[in-house]
Amino acid sequence: MIDTLDPDAAALAQTLHAEGFAFVPAPRLRALLPDSLPDWQAFADSWDELPLDRYMADQGRYRRRRHAVFQLDDQGRARALPAQPHFQALDYNPLNGGIERWYEPVAEVFVAGASLTALLALSARVFGAADPAPAGWFVEVHQFRIEARPGEPGQPTPEGMHRDGVDHVLVLLVRRCNVREGTTLIGDAESQVAGSFTLAEPFDAALVEDRRWRHGVTAVQPVDPAAPAWRDVLVITLRRNPG
């Protein structure tokens, strides 16, 4: 399927097939999306409305979150599913796994909006070319805000270097405000680092084959301790449907 893609998408799919992960700078990622995403600003602003994640076993109050689920066919057409819990086995998430976690849903206005629709279609296009899924994908979408305070760094991955128990993961930076660090680390089964990069600009993205690589993000710290500090990302995970 790679040879059916436009050259930029084909090159990214080839990187994923060969390496299993890729850092995609914002200009390159943006070129893979439609020229116009009319709801993007409102979508990005919706991170200001995320409720606190109350499932943190470390009692942390640094993470805010919303969640949605979809069926995505191999052509990139998405169908929203009714709300359901997010679940990870303890083998994948020793901190917060082993229970059903019911998060507030992504706002309905954005579920079928231009931005999320385009990002889901891109995920199917690129990951599907690298790793075809004729029966399509089960997809979870997560809006995350990680907040940092003086003496209380924000932990994007408090469970440490991990796998998510899916096939593929796309992490898209939406916004950083007054934070430093937050470096993405890609590691092997023993968590030996094979790659690292920092999502610094809106639309910077990390694409990871979850079956092949573990991944984590270093803590974020406030630059100005007197001002609010946060890191907003959109995470899309894809798991192949049986068939």
Protein Blocks (a to p, Z undefined) as FASTA:
>chain_A
ZZmpcfklmmmmmmmmmnopacddfklmmmmpcfbdfklmmmmmmmmmcccdfkbfnlpa
kbccddddddddfkopacddddddddddfklmmmlgoiacddddddfklmmmmklmmmmm
mmmmmmmmmmccfkopadddddddddddehiacdfblnopadehiabdcdddfbdchiae
jiacdddfkopafbdcddfbghiacdddfklpccdddddddfblmbccdddddddddddd
eZZ
